[in-house]
Amino acid sequence: MTQSYTTIKFTIIESVATITLSRPDAANAMNPVMARELNLAAIECEEHQGLRAVLINAEGKLFCAGGDISEFAAAGKQVGALIREMAGDLHLAISRLTRLKAPVIAAIQGTAAGAGFSLAIAADISIAADTAKFTMAYTNGGLSPDGSSTYFLPRRIGDRRARELMLTNRILTAQEAADWGVINQAVPAETLDQTVQQLLKTFRHGPTLAFGAVKALLNDSFNNGLETQMELETRAIADCAMTPDGQEGLHAFLEKRQANFIGR
């Protein structure tokens, strides 16, 4: 499958997919075209055999300024339909990326607001330049949050802090975002790419099916009781043990050597 994109750039190189938000002159603001293209890129990730990791990054000074307010205003009375279409595609993209076995990394080089914040919080691991800032911003425009943020944010940082960010639009520095658990790390801007590439290298050579099991177990953990969750853990670890990577990992441990995982 090969798509032509106008608001994002998409590549798969050495089993790593890169999704780059590419509307720098519009602060990478989310519009219906970008949301639809994110969904198409997520489908390409689903369909690619042997995918080991996904990187979401952005061009320009800002990661993503949120929804494209100018397009919302121009839609007039049709703004509800426009937002339903856009949110629907964005939510499909996030759902697909969340359900991938491959880990999803967000590299945040600048301000992440609104939908940009939502993308950052939805990723499995988010790393930001220390100059980046984070704000929900939705209610500043008289809107409520979308992009999975009301699902992931309270799970990542707790209900109290999620409410504060959504109701007050408090701006977090990158270090504050790391301290709160919004992101994993805040690193010097000049080392952001190096840090992310090192993590991608780890995932590219890692046990992808085991990573997928981790994601699936954690995604469901807040919805299950203890016994149900432990049963799912039992099934997952047993299934992993029977895969080629599981067998390789066990033998590599016993033989005191580096495992050579092939992602299946």
Backbone as JSON, one array per atom type, in Angstrom:
{
  "sequence": "MTQSYTTIKFTIIESVATITLSRPDAANAMNPVMARELNLAAIECEEHQGLRAVLINAEGKLFCAGGDISEFAAAGKQVGALIREMAGDLHLAISRLTRLKAPVIAAIQGTAAGAGFSLAIAADISIAADTAKFTMAYTNGGLSPDGSSTYFLPRRIGDRRARELMLTNRILTAQEAADWGVINQAVPAETLDQTVQQLLKTFRHGPTLAFGAVKALLNDSFNNGLETQMELETRAIADCAMTPDGQEGLHAFLEKRQANFIGR",
  "N": [[0.85, -1.2, 0.0], [0.66, 2.15, -0.91], [0.5, 5.43, -0.11], [-0.29, 8.84, -0.92], [0.7, 11.74, 0.63], [-0.11, 14.94, 2.08], [-0.12, 16.58, 4.35], [1.33, 15.27, 6.21], [4.41, 13.45, 6.54], [5.48, 10.23, 5.62], [7.28, 7.34, 6.24], [8.77, 4.06, 6.01], [11.49, 2.6, 7.21], [13.99, 0.25, 7.59], [12.29, -1.32, 9.19], [11.14, 0.53, 10.89], [8.62, 2.81, 11.3], [8.04, 6.16, 10.42], [6.18, 8.93, 11.25], [5.63, 12.09, 10.34], [4.48, 15.16, 11.32], [3.56, 17.68, 9.14], [2.92, 20.47, 8.64], [4.28, 22.98, 9.0], [4.09, 25.77, 8.62], [1.59, 26.29, 9.51], [1.71, 25.8, 12.17], [1.62, 23.11, 12.53], [-1.03, 22.47, 12.96], [-3.99, 20.59, 13.59], [-6.1, 19.48, 11.06], [-8.97, 18.39, 9.06], [-7.79, 17.0, 6.87], [-5.2, 16.3, 7.76], [-5.89, 14.65, 9.94], [-7.2, 12.57, 8.61], [-5.08, 11.62, 7.05], [-3.32, 10.77, 9.03], [-4.75, 8.59, 9.97], [-4.68, 6.96, 7.68], [-1.93, 6.51, 7.53], [-1.59, 5.1, 9.89], [-2.99, 2.8, 9.23], [-1.29, 1.82, 7.24], [0.87, 1.18, 8.87], [-0.28, -0.9, 10.37], [-0.57, -2.81, 8.35], [1.97, -3.43, 7.55], [4.23, -5.97, 7.45], [6.33, -7.18, 9.95], [6.9, -4.8, 11.27], [8.64, -2.84, 13.66], [8.76, -0.6, 15.29], [7.3, 2.67, 15.85], [7.68, 6.05, 15.07], [6.6, 9.23, 15.99], [6.9, 12.46, 14.96], [7.65, 15.96, 14.29], [7.77, 18.73, 11.99], [9.37, 21.95, 12.02], [8.96, 24.68, 14.46], [7.0, 24.14, 16.36], [5.44, 21.31, 17.86], [2.68, 20.49, 17.65], [-0.01, 22.63, 17.39], [-2.56, 22.1, 18.13], [-6.06, 21.87, 17.27], [-7.03, 23.17, 14.03], [-8.04, 26.21, 14.26], [-8.81, 28.21, 12.52], [-9.92, 26.86, 10.35], [-12.06, 25.67, 11.64], [-13.59, 27.91, 12.34], [-14.16, 28.92, 9.8], [-15.89, 27.03, 8.84], [-18.39, 27.6, 9.79], [-21.79, 27.02, 10.35], [-21.45, 24.39, 9.79], [-19.51, 23.38, 11.37], [-19.73, 21.45, 13.35], [-20.1, 19.05, 11.9], [-17.68, 18.99, 10.53], [-15.84, 18.71, 12.64], [-16.69, 16.27, 13.71], [-15.99, 14.53, 11.63], [-13.2, 14.93, 11.53], [-12.31, 14.33, 14.16], [-13.17, 11.7, 14.26], [-11.49, 10.4, 12.37], [-8.97, 10.97, 13.52], [-9.23, 9.65, 15.95], [-9.5, 7.0, 15.12], [-6.94, 6.63, 14.08], [-5.34, 6.89, 16.4], [-6.35, 4.78, 17.91], [-5.59, 2.58, 16.32], [-2.77, 2.81, 16.37], [-2.33, 2.51, 19.09], [-3.1, -0.13, 19.46], [-1.22, -1.52, 18.03], [1.42, -3.96, 17.92], [4.01, -3.03, 17.85], [6.03, -0.68, 19.62], [5.18, 2.78, 20.15], [6.68, 5.85, 19.71], [6.82, 9.22, 20.7], [8.42, 12.1, 19.62], [9.03, 15.16, 20.77], [9.54, 18.26, 19.8], [8.81, 20.86, 20.2], [6.21, 23.15, 21.29], [3.35, 21.41, 22.45], [0.06, 21.37, 22.08], [-3.44, 21.03, 22.79], [-4.68, 18.83, 20.42], [-2.09, 18.06, 19.83], [-0.97, 17.68, 22.37], [-2.59, 15.55, 23.07], [-1.72, 13.55, 21.25], [0.88, 13.23, 22.22], [0.45, 12.23, 24.82], [-0.81, 9.86, 24.26], [1.06, 8.21, 23.07], [3.3, 5.4, 23.49], [5.81, 5.88, 24.61], [7.06, 9.04, 25.38], [9.24, 11.6, 24.51], [10.71, 14.69, 25.1], [12.1, 17.79, 23.94], [13.89, 19.97, 26.11], [12.99, 22.52, 25.88], [10.4, 22.48, 25.11], [6.82, 22.96, 25.51], [3.71, 22.25, 27.2], [0.22, 22.13, 26.93], [-3.26, 21.77, 27.5], [-5.38, 23.38, 26.41], [-7.92, 23.25, 25.15], [-10.37, 24.23, 26.41], [-9.88, 26.92, 26.36], [-10.75, 27.7, 23.9], [-13.41, 27.31, 24.15], [-14.05, 24.65, 23.93], [-14.23, 21.05, 24.4], [-11.99, 18.37, 25.44], [-10.38, 16.08, 23.09], [-9.07, 13.38, 21.07], [-8.28, 11.17, 22.55], [-7.45, 12.04, 25.01], [-8.96, 12.27, 27.39], [-9.09, 9.68, 28.14], [-6.42, 8.62, 28.28], [-4.93, 10.56, 29.79], [-5.83, 10.78, 32.61], [-5.13, 8.17, 33.32], [-2.39, 8.15, 33.0], [-1.44, 10.2, 34.69], [-3.17, 10.58, 36.81], [-6.41, 11.46, 38.17], [-6.82, 13.98, 39.48], [-4.74, 15.74, 38.62], [-5.15, 15.59, 35.89], [-7.67, 16.79, 35.65], [-7.01, 19.39, 36.49], [-5.24, 20.24, 34.44], [-6.97, 20.15, 32.23], [-9.09, 21.84, 32.9], [-7.97, 24.29, 33.64], [-6.05, 24.85, 31.79], [-3.36, 24.97, 32.32], [0.04, 25.65, 31.69], [2.66, 23.5, 31.13], [6.14, 23.18, 31.61], [8.67, 21.31, 29.83], [10.18, 19.84, 31.67], [8.5, 19.88, 33.91], [6.37, 18.46, 32.79], [7.58, 15.97, 32.53], [8.06, 15.4, 35.23], [5.44, 15.2, 36.16], [4.56, 12.99, 34.8], [3.47, 13.18, 32.3], [5.1, 13.02, 30.07], [7.96, 10.93, 29.3], [10.68, 11.68, 29.38], [12.6, 14.7, 29.57], [14.86, 16.22, 27.57], [17.98, 17.83, 26.64], [17.55, 20.04, 23.89], [19.29, 19.71, 21.74], [20.03, 17.09, 21.9], [17.82, 15.55, 21.47], [17.1, 14.08, 19.11], [19.16, 12.15, 19.02], [18.7, 10.77, 21.42], [16.16, 9.69, 20.95], [16.66, 8.11, 18.69], [18.37, 6.18, 19.74], [16.64, 4.82, 21.43], [14.82, 3.85, 19.53], [16.51, 2.1, 18.19], [16.83, 0.14, 20.15], [14.2, -0.89, 20.26], [13.93, -1.74, 17.63], [15.46, -3.99, 17.5], [14.3, -5.61, 19.32], [12.02, -7.86, 21.19], [9.27, -7.93, 19.56], [6.67, -9.08, 19.69], [6.43, -9.59, 22.42], [6.57, -6.97, 23.35], [4.16, -6.07, 22.28], [2.39, -7.62, 23.78], [2.79, -6.54, 26.33], [1.78, -3.92, 25.89], [-0.94, -4.5, 25.3], [-1.8, -5.73, 27.7], [-1.45, -3.64, 29.57], [-3.13, -1.7, 28.45], [-5.64, -2.74, 29.01], [-5.74, -2.95, 31.74], [-6.97, -1.22, 33.59], [-9.58, -1.75, 33.27], [-10.21, -4.25, 34.11], [-10.79, -6.73, 36.69], [-8.72, -8.05, 39.39], [-8.31, -10.91, 39.21], [-9.12, -11.47, 36.58], [-7.25, -9.94, 35.16], [-4.88, -11.21, 35.92], [-5.29, -13.71, 34.76], [-5.21, -13.01, 32.07], [-2.55, -12.18, 31.98], [-1.31, -14.66, 32.42], [-2.03, -16.08, 30.09], [-0.81, -14.46, 28.18], [1.99, -14.51, 28.79], [2.5, -17.23, 28.51], [1.86, -17.61, 25.8], [3.81, -15.93, 24.65], [6.12, -17.32, 25.39], [6.09, -19.49, 23.71], [6.68, -18.54, 21.22], [9.05, -17.96, 18.49], [10.76, -15.83, 19.3], [10.41, -15.9, 22.06], [11.47, -18.44, 22.7], [14.08, -18.01, 21.81], [14.88, -15.98, 23.57], [14.83, -17.32, 26.07], [16.79, -19.33, 25.69], [19.01, -17.75, 25.11], [19.4, -16.45, 27.51], [20.11, -18.59, 29.22], [22.43, -19.39, 27.96], [24.01, -17.28, 28.33], [24.3, -15.09, 26.52], [23.77, -12.43, 24.1], [20.45, -11.95, 23.11], [18.98, -12.72, 19.94], [16.53, -11.33, 18.62], [13.82, -11.75, 16.38], [11.39, -10.68, 15.98], [9.05, -12.2, 15.95]],
  "CA": [[0.0, 0.0, 0.0], [1.43, 3.39, -0.98], [-0.37, 6.59, -0.07], [0.29, 10.15, -1.16], [0.33, 12.58, 1.76], [0.14, 16.37, 1.91], [0.03, 17.25, 5.64], [2.3, 14.5, 6.97], [5.36, 12.64, 5.78], [5.43, 8.87, 6.15], [8.26, 6.4, 5.69], [9.14, 2.88, 6.79], [12.89, 2.29, 6.91], [14.55, -0.73, 8.53], [11.2, -1.77, 10.06], [10.68, 1.62, 11.75], [7.75, 3.77, 10.62], [8.13, 7.54, 10.91], [5.07, 9.8, 10.89], [6.06, 13.46, 10.63], [3.5, 16.23, 11.08], [4.27, 18.52, 8.17], [2.27, 21.75, 8.32], [5.01, 23.89, 9.9], [3.63, 27.15, 8.48], [0.33, 26.38, 10.24], [2.02, 25.29, 13.51], [1.22, 21.69, 12.51], [-2.38, 22.37, 13.51], [-4.77, 19.45, 13.08], [-7.3, 19.74, 10.26], [-9.51, 17.11, 8.61], [-6.87, 16.28, 5.98], [-4.16, 15.69, 8.59], [-6.48, 13.55, 10.7], [-7.43, 11.46, 7.68], [-3.79, 11.07, 6.65], [-2.8, 10.02, 10.18], [-5.44, 7.3, 9.96], [-4.14, 6.16, 6.58], [-0.58, 6.09, 7.92], [-1.75, 4.05, 10.91], [-3.36, 1.58, 8.51], [-0.06, 1.3, 6.62], [1.64, 0.55, 9.94], [-0.94, -2.17, 10.66], [-0.43, -3.74, 7.25], [3.38, -3.72, 7.27], [4.73, -7.15, 8.15], [7.65, -7.01, 10.54], [7.12, -3.47, 11.85], [9.23, -2.99, 14.99], [8.55, 0.61, 16.08], [6.73, 3.83, 15.16], [8.09, 7.35, 15.59], [5.8, 10.39, 15.62], [7.61, 13.7, 15.21], [7.05, 17.09, 13.59], [8.65, 19.73, 11.41], [9.17, 23.33, 12.46], [9.21, 25.04, 15.85], [5.98, 23.58, 17.23], [5.04, 19.92, 17.6], [1.32, 20.62, 17.11], [-0.69, 23.67, 18.15], [-3.95, 21.71, 18.39], [-6.94, 21.94, 16.1], [-6.9, 24.36, 13.18], [-9.18, 27.04, 14.63], [-9.26, 28.98, 11.35], [-10.83, 26.0, 9.58], [-13.28, 25.51, 12.42], [-14.39, 29.14, 12.22], [-14.62, 29.06, 8.41], [-16.94, 26.05, 8.58], [-19.68, 28.16, 10.17], [-22.75, 26.1, 10.95], [-21.05, 23.02, 9.5], [-18.34, 23.06, 12.17], [-19.96, 20.18, 14.05], [-19.83, 17.96, 10.97], [-16.24, 18.99, 10.26], [-15.14, 18.17, 13.8], [-17.01, 14.84, 13.81], [-15.16, 13.82, 10.65], [-11.8, 15.03, 11.9], [-12.09, 13.56, 15.39], [-13.34, 10.29, 13.93], [-10.25, 9.9, 11.75], [-7.89, 11.04, 14.51], [-9.43, 8.6, 16.95], [-9.15, 5.73, 14.48], [-5.48, 6.56, 14.01], [-4.8, 6.64, 17.74], [-6.74, 3.42, 18.28], [-4.75, 1.64, 15.57], [-1.4, 2.88, 16.88], [-2.34, 1.96, 20.44], [-3.26, -1.59, 19.38], [-0.07, -2.13, 17.37], [2.41, -4.61, 18.76], [5.21, -2.2, 17.86], [5.95, 0.52, 20.46], [5.04, 4.08, 19.49], [7.45, 6.89, 20.39], [6.62, 10.6, 20.26], [9.56, 13.0, 19.82], [8.33, 16.45, 20.82], [10.6, 19.26, 19.72], [8.27, 22.17, 20.54], [4.94, 23.18, 22.01], [2.3, 20.44, 22.15], [-1.19, 21.88, 22.65], [-4.66, 20.41, 22.26], [-4.48, 17.53, 19.79], [-0.68, 17.72, 19.97], [-0.86, 17.13, 23.71], [-3.25, 14.25, 23.03], [-0.81, 12.61, 20.59], [2.01, 12.98, 23.12], [0.03, 11.41, 25.95], [-1.25, 8.55, 23.77], [2.21, 7.39, 22.67], [3.82, 4.51, 24.53], [6.9, 6.62, 25.24], [7.19, 10.39, 24.84], [10.47, 12.29, 24.9], [10.6, 16.07, 24.63], [13.18, 18.76, 24.14], [13.64, 20.71, 27.36], [12.39, 23.81, 25.55], [9.0, 22.27, 24.74], [5.79, 23.26, 26.5], [2.53, 21.41, 27.06], [-1.02, 22.67, 27.47], [-4.45, 21.18, 26.89], [-5.84, 24.5, 25.57], [-9.26, 23.1, 24.55], [-11.42, 25.1, 26.94], [-9.61, 28.3, 25.96], [-11.57, 27.95, 22.72], [-14.78, 26.91, 24.42], [-14.21, 23.27, 23.46], [-13.83, 19.98, 25.32], [-10.85, 17.62, 24.88], [-10.57, 14.88, 22.26], [-7.79, 12.77, 20.78], [-8.03, 10.13, 23.57], [-6.82, 12.61, 26.21], [-9.72, 12.0, 28.61], [-8.81, 8.29, 28.49], [-5.03, 8.38, 28.66], [-4.32, 11.48, 30.75], [-6.0, 10.35, 34.0], [-4.41, 6.92, 33.55], [-0.95, 8.43, 33.07], [-1.03, 11.14, 35.74], [-4.16, 10.67, 37.86], [-7.59, 12.28, 37.89], [-6.69, 15.35, 39.98], [-3.89, 16.54, 37.74], [-5.81, 15.66, 34.59], [-8.7, 17.83, 35.74], [-6.37, 20.7, 36.54], [-4.74, 20.6, 33.11], [-8.07, 20.34, 31.28], [-9.97, 22.94, 33.31], [-7.25, 25.56, 33.78], [-5.1, 25.0, 30.67], [-2.03, 25.24, 32.86], [1.15, 25.35, 30.79], [3.75, 22.78, 31.76], [7.42, 23.07, 30.93], [9.01, 19.92, 29.54], [10.61, 19.18, 32.91], [7.29, 19.66, 34.7], [5.63, 17.38, 32.15], [8.25, 14.73, 32.9], [7.84, 15.18, 36.66], [4.04, 14.83, 36.34], [4.29, 11.74, 34.11], [2.88, 13.42, 30.98], [6.1, 12.47, 29.17], [8.95, 10.1, 30.0], [11.94, 12.39, 29.57], [12.89, 15.99, 28.97], [16.29, 16.19, 27.28], [18.42, 19.01, 25.9], [17.01, 20.04, 22.53], [20.28, 19.25, 20.78], [20.21, 15.64, 22.01], [16.53, 14.88, 21.33], [17.14, 13.08, 18.04], [20.07, 11.08, 19.43], [18.02, 9.99, 22.46], [15.07, 8.94, 20.33], [17.23, 7.09, 17.8], [18.89, 5.09, 20.56], [15.47, 4.05, 21.87], [14.32, 3.14, 18.35], [17.43, 0.98, 17.95], [16.47, -0.9, 21.12], [12.95, -1.51, 19.85], [14.1, -2.37, 16.32], [16.1, -5.29, 17.7], [13.69, -6.22, 20.49], [10.97, -8.87, 21.02], [8.09, -7.13, 19.24], [5.45, -9.71, 20.19], [6.39, -9.35, 23.86], [6.19, -5.57, 23.52], [2.73, -5.99, 22.01], [1.68, -8.19, 24.93], [2.86, -5.52, 27.38], [0.83, -2.86, 25.55], [-2.31, -5.0, 25.43], [-2.11, -5.93, 29.12], [-1.59, -2.35, 30.24], [-4.31, -1.0, 27.93], [-6.85, -3.3, 29.6], [-5.59, -3.21, 33.18], [-7.89, -0.42, 34.39], [-10.95, -2.21, 33.0], [-10.36, -5.62, 34.59], [-10.5, -7.07, 38.06], [-7.42, -8.67, 39.61], [-8.23, -12.28, 38.71], [-9.18, -11.4, 35.12], [-5.98, -9.43, 34.66], [-3.86, -12.24, 36.09], [-5.52, -14.74, 33.75], [-4.67, -12.48, 30.82], [-1.1, -12.26, 32.1], [-0.92, -16.06, 32.23], [-2.15, -16.41, 28.67], [0.17, -13.69, 27.39], [3.37, -14.99, 28.99], [2.59, -18.58, 27.91], [1.9, -17.44, 24.34], [5.12, -15.39, 24.3], [7.14, -18.34, 25.58], [6.03, -20.45, 22.62], [7.09, -17.91, 19.97], [10.49, -18.02, 18.24], [11.48, -14.88, 20.14], [10.39, -16.4, 23.43], [12.45, -19.52, 22.78], [15.4, -17.41, 21.68], [15.18, -15.27, 24.81], [15.12, -18.29, 27.12], [18.08, -19.98, 25.44], [20.08, -16.75, 25.21], [19.64, -16.23, 28.94], [20.84, -19.75, 29.76], [23.74, -19.46, 27.32], [24.72, -16.04, 28.7], [24.62, -14.32, 25.31], [22.76, -11.46, 23.66], [19.38, -12.56, 22.32], [18.78, -12.22, 18.58], [15.1, -11.36, 18.4], [13.44, -11.52, 14.98], [10.1, -10.0, 15.93], [7.91, -13.1, 15.78]],
  "C": [[0.89, 1.25, 0.0], [0.47, 4.56, -1.07], [0.42, 7.85, -0.42], [-0.22, 11.1, -0.08], [0.69, 14.04, 1.5], [0.39, 17.1, 3.24], [0.96, 16.5, 6.58], [3.32, 13.91, 6.0], [5.4, 11.26, 6.44], [6.45, 8.0, 5.44], [8.33, 5.17, 6.59], [10.52, 2.47, 6.32], [13.43, 1.37, 8.01], [13.53, -1.09, 9.62], [10.74, -0.73, 11.07], [9.87, 2.6, 10.9], [7.94, 5.15, 11.25], [6.97, 8.34, 10.35], [5.45, 11.22, 11.31], [4.94, 14.44, 10.31], [4.19, 17.31, 10.26], [3.4, 19.67, 7.68], [2.97, 22.84, 9.15], [4.53, 25.34, 9.8], [2.29, 27.38, 9.18], [0.49, 25.8, 11.65], [1.62, 23.83, 13.66], [-0.16, 21.48, 13.14], [-3.15, 21.24, 12.82], [-5.98, 19.94, 12.3], [-7.83, 18.41, 9.73], [-8.57, 16.32, 7.71], [-5.78, 15.59, 6.8], [-4.7, 14.51, 9.38], [-6.69, 12.34, 9.82], [-6.11, 10.81, 7.28], [-3.12, 10.32, 7.8], [-3.45, 8.64, 10.25], [-4.9, 6.4, 8.85], [-2.73, 5.66, 6.9], [-0.64, 4.98, 8.97], [-2.15, 2.73, 10.27], [-2.13, 0.97, 7.83], [0.83, 0.62, 7.67], [1.05, -0.82, 10.28], [-0.62, -3.22, 9.61], [1.02, -4.15, 6.97], [3.84, -4.91, 8.11], [6.14, -6.87, 8.7], [7.93, -5.64, 11.1], [7.6, -3.61, 13.29], [9.02, -1.76, 15.88], [7.95, 1.7, 15.19], [7.22, 5.09, 15.85], [7.13, 8.41, 15.07], [6.61, 11.64, 15.97], [6.99, 14.81, 14.36], [8.13, 18.0, 13.04], [8.38, 21.1, 12.05], [9.38, 23.52, 13.95], [8.23, 24.39, 16.81], [5.72, 22.13, 16.86], [3.65, 19.91, 16.98], [0.56, 21.59, 18.01], [-2.13, 23.32, 18.48], [-4.77, 21.76, 17.12], [-6.77, 23.24, 15.34], [-8.13, 25.24, 13.36], [-9.7, 27.83, 13.43], [-10.2, 28.16, 10.49], [-12.13, 25.77, 10.32], [-14.19, 26.73, 12.24], [-14.96, 29.29, 10.81], [-15.77, 28.11, 8.09], [-18.33, 26.55, 8.97], [-20.58, 27.13, 10.84], [-22.42, 24.63, 10.69], [-19.86, 22.57, 10.36], [-18.51, 21.75, 12.92], [-19.65, 18.99, 13.16], [-18.34, 17.85, 10.68], [-15.48, 18.33, 11.42], [-15.45, 16.69, 13.98], [-16.14, 14.02, 12.85], [-13.71, 13.79, 11.09], [-11.49, 14.19, 13.13], [-12.23, 12.06, 15.12], [-12.09, 9.69, 13.33], [-9.09, 9.9, 12.73], [-8.01, 9.91, 15.51], [-9.16, 7.22, 16.38], [-7.64, 5.56, 14.41], [-4.88, 6.21, 15.35], [-5.14, 5.23, 18.2], [-5.84, 2.4, 17.6], [-3.32, 1.64, 16.11], [-1.3, 2.3, 18.28], [-2.38, 0.45, 20.42], [-2.12, -2.28, 18.64], [0.79, -2.88, 18.38], [3.66, -3.74, 18.9], [5.02, -1.0, 18.8], [5.9, 1.79, 19.63], [5.75, 5.13, 20.34], [7.06, 8.24, 19.83], [7.86, 11.4, 20.61], [9.04, 14.42, 19.68], [9.36, 17.57, 20.91], [10.13, 20.65, 20.14], [6.91, 22.04, 21.19], [3.96, 22.13, 21.49], [1.03, 20.91, 22.86], [-2.36, 21.13, 22.04], [-4.39, 19.02, 21.71], [-3.03, 17.1, 19.82], [-0.38, 17.12, 21.32], [-1.44, 15.72, 23.72], [-2.37, 13.2, 22.36], [0.35, 12.25, 21.51], [1.62, 12.03, 24.25], [-0.38, 10.01, 25.52], [-0.09, 7.64, 23.39], [2.68, 6.51, 23.82], [4.94, 5.18, 25.31], [7.0, 7.97, 24.57], [8.44, 11.05, 25.41], [10.42, 13.68, 24.29], [11.89, 16.83, 24.82], [12.85, 19.58, 25.38], [13.05, 22.09, 27.12], [10.91, 23.69, 25.2], [8.07, 22.66, 25.87], [4.54, 22.46, 26.17], [1.32, 22.11, 27.68], [-2.21, 22.03, 26.76], [-5.14, 22.16, 25.96], [-7.29, 24.41, 25.09], [-10.26, 24.12, 25.08], [-11.13, 26.57, 26.71], [-10.44, 28.69, 24.75], [-13.02, 27.54, 22.9], [-15.08, 25.48, 24.0], [-13.8, 22.29, 24.56], [-12.75, 19.13, 24.65], [-11.27, 16.44, 24.01], [-9.2, 14.22, 22.1], [-7.34, 11.75, 21.82], [-7.55, 10.7, 24.89], [-7.63, 12.34, 27.48], [-9.59, 10.54, 29.03], [-7.4, 8.15, 29.05], [-4.53, 9.29, 29.77], [-4.58, 11.08, 32.2], [-5.3, 9.04, 34.31], [-2.91, 7.16, 33.7], [-0.59, 9.23, 34.34], [-2.02, 11.25, 36.88], [-5.26, 11.68, 37.55], [-7.39, 13.74, 38.31], [-5.89, 16.23, 39.02], [-4.49, 16.66, 36.35], [-6.88, 16.74, 34.59], [-8.09, 19.23, 35.74], [-5.9, 21.14, 35.15], [-5.87, 20.91, 32.15], [-8.94, 21.54, 31.62], [-9.26, 24.29, 33.36], [-6.33, 25.86, 32.61], [-3.72, 25.44, 31.15], [-0.97, 24.82, 31.85], [2.26, 24.68, 31.58], [5.03, 22.94, 30.94], [7.69, 21.6, 30.66], [9.42, 19.18, 30.81], [9.42, 18.92, 33.82], [6.47, 18.51, 34.12], [6.25, 16.03, 32.47], [8.0, 14.39, 34.37], [6.41, 14.71, 36.93], [3.73, 13.47, 35.7], [3.58, 11.93, 32.78], [3.79, 12.86, 29.9], [7.09, 11.64, 29.98], [10.22, 10.85, 30.33], [11.88, 13.77, 28.95], [14.4, 16.04, 28.8], [16.7, 17.48, 26.59], [18.01, 18.93, 24.43], [18.0, 19.45, 21.53], [20.51, 17.74, 20.84], [18.91, 14.87, 21.81], [16.6, 13.77, 20.28], [18.01, 11.89, 18.43], [19.4, 10.17, 20.46], [16.95, 9.11, 21.86], [15.62, 7.82, 19.44], [17.79, 5.91, 18.58], [17.75, 4.2, 21.06], [14.89, 3.25, 20.71], [15.21, 1.94, 18.03], [17.11, -0.18, 18.89], [15.21, -1.63, 20.68], [13.1, -2.26, 18.53], [14.7, -3.76, 16.45], [15.47, -6.07, 18.87], [12.61, -7.24, 20.15], [9.62, -8.21, 20.8], [6.8, -7.75, 19.77], [5.32, -9.53, 21.71], [6.03, -7.89, 24.15], [4.69, -5.4, 23.31], [1.9, -6.54, 23.15], [1.67, -7.21, 26.1], [1.82, -4.43, 27.12], [-0.6, -3.31, 25.78], [-2.7, -5.17, 26.89], [-2.31, -4.6, 29.84], [-2.81, -1.58, 29.75], [-5.59, -1.46, 28.61], [-6.86, -3.31, 31.12], [-6.57, -2.41, 34.03], [-9.35, -0.88, 34.23], [-11.23, -3.58, 33.59], [-10.16, -5.71, 36.1], [-9.19, -7.82, 38.17], [-7.33, -10.04, 38.96], [-8.28, -12.31, 37.19], [-7.85, -10.95, 34.55], [-4.89, -10.48, 34.8], [-4.04, -13.39, 35.11], [-4.99, -14.28, 32.39], [-3.15, -12.48, 30.83], [-0.6, -13.68, 31.84], [-0.95, -16.44, 30.76], [-1.07, -15.72, 27.85], [1.58, -14.24, 27.55], [3.54, -16.39, 28.41], [2.68, -18.49, 26.4], [3.26, -16.92, 23.9], [6.2, -16.46, 24.38], [7.2, -19.33, 24.42], [6.43, -19.85, 21.27], [8.57, -18.13, 19.74], [11.29, -17.05, 19.11], [11.5, -15.32, 21.59], [11.41, -17.5, 23.63], [13.88, -18.98, 22.7], [15.8, -16.71, 22.97], [15.55, -16.21, 25.94], [16.5, -18.92, 26.94], [19.24, -18.99, 25.55], [20.42, -16.48, 26.67], [20.48, -17.37, 29.53], [22.27, -19.83, 29.21], [24.58, -18.21, 27.56], [25.21, -15.29, 27.48], [23.49, -13.34, 25.0], [21.72, -12.16, 22.8], [19.3, -11.91, 20.95], [17.31, -12.35, 18.23], [14.77, -11.03, 16.95], [12.05, -10.93, 14.84], [8.91, -10.9, 15.67], [8.04, -14.32, 16.71]]
}
